[in-house]
Amino acid sequence: MDNLLTSTSDALKFLSTNVVHPTYFPYLWAPTLHAARISLVYQTLARKVGLGTYSKFPWGPYIAGYLVSCWAGGIITNFLLGMPPPMAYSFQPYINYLAVHLGLTAFFSVFPFVPTRSKNLRHSFIPVDALLRALSVTGTLGILDNPNVPPAFKAMNNPFGHILLGALASASGGISMSTFSLTLPSWQFSTPPILTAGLWSSADVWGGALAAVIFGAATQSPAFTIPSTNPAVLGPAYFPLNLVPQTILELLFRPSVVAAKGASQAHILAVSPQVAPHVGKAMAAVALAVVFGSRALYTHWLSSPVAQKAPVTQGKKAGSKTIRSQ
């Protein structure tokens, strides 16, 4: 397990600190791979409704729909934290993402059979997908430590806030793509797929929330800390934990001593000693890889053929089958 976490941590560090090329394409690997993954999914879904992607799809909605699919999570979570998203004040994200998308558009126009095999490609990219989503989730939570975050928005630094931010960072792009039919030339609003999704169809949502909890618990975030495992000490402020028997709280929370105050605290499912943030990110990435791998295993190999072919779309709306394409 230690070797797995070390390798995962090294991969996360590489993606978030190394550029594709220092001169010709000075952009980090993480957003570049994210741009490529969304472009593949976006073009595949457009082809499924017979649009081809090129001849029948106007450039305006083709470009805008792709960018919304890429950035919905970042835009929503940044505004929830009172911070402007990078694409609101810099040209660089546009250059990075559009260069990748237009490059792949040209590539698939020459080799149109590649998107038709996207299922196999998606399965082979599960580890990369997990790494990218882990960076997205933990990066979003890291904004809470930014001193420029307005004090009022610090209220998000609680368990519910972490869970919500993790889910949004992981799945907002896919939900937006399906809800607004972004892979169609004429956008239209429909029921968000998360409202009708099953367990595995919603894995991007609860998987992101799970990654946020794992990261916060492993790094002993204050959001997952209580002053005591004694329900009488917690009081109404920690409802409903103050109704949970102390023996159960002691199973879920581990005590620690805050050296600066000399006071005791309890951290949910805490690892002793506290792990470094890069290890917490690796743990979140491994958890996401397990979730996505299990989804692929169940959806494409363990479920019955009838269940796999069951219609879950309305008409020819693209992207409403699943919400896994953030």
C-alpha positions, 0 to 999 in steps of 0.5 A: 500500500505504501508503494502504491501511495508513493507512486500515486503521489509522484504521478500527482506531483508530475501532473501538477508541476511539469509542463508539456514543453517549456517553449512550444506548449508551456502548460501543465500536464494536468489541465492538458490531459483534462482538456484531451479527455473532455474533448474525446468524450464531447466529440464521441457524444456528438457523433452518437447523435449523427452530427459528425462533429464537424459538418453539421455542428456550428463552431459557436456551440461546438466550442462553447459547449466544450468549454462549459463541459470542461470548466463548469466545476471550476467556475461553480466551486470558485464562485461558491468560495467567493473567488474568481475562476482563472478563466475570468481573468486570464487568456491562458486557460483558453489557449490551453484548452482550445489548442487541445480541443481543436488539435483533437478535432483535426485528428479525429477528422482524419481518423474518425474511427478513434472516437467510436472506440472510446469505451475501451479508451475510457477504461484504459484512462481510468487511472488518469481520470482518477488522478485528474479528479483527485487534483480537482477535488483537493485543489478546490478544497485547498482554496479554503486555505487561501487568505484571499477567500472572504471571511463569509465564505469560510463557512464552507469549511465544514463537513457538508461544505467539503462534501458539496465542493468535492461532488461539484468539482468532480461531476459538474462538467458532466452534469452540465453537459447532459442537463443542457445538451451541450453536445447538440447544436441547439442547447436545451434544458432537461432534468439533471441526470443526477436526479434519476441516476442509479448508484453507478451512474452517479459515481462521479458525484459521490466518488468526488464527495468520498475523495473530499472526505478521505482527503480531509480525514487523512490530513486532519482538516479542522472541518472533520474535527470535534472537541471531544468524543463525549456527547455531553461536551459536544452539545447542540452545536454538533447535532446530531453527533451529540446524540450518538453514543460515546462508544460509537464516536470513539470508533469513528474519531481518534483523539489527538492533542493540540500542542499549541493549546494543550487541548484534546481534539478528535479527528474522524477516521484519522490516521496517526500520525497525521499524513502530509497533504500529498499523501492525502491527495494520493489516498483520494486518487486511489479511492477514485480509481477503485470507484471508477474501476468498480463502475466499469467492471459492473457496468460492462461485465457484471450487469446483464445484457438487458440492463446494459441496453436499457434506454435511459435517454430521452429522444436523441439528447446526447450526454444524458446516459451517464454523468461521468464526463466532467 
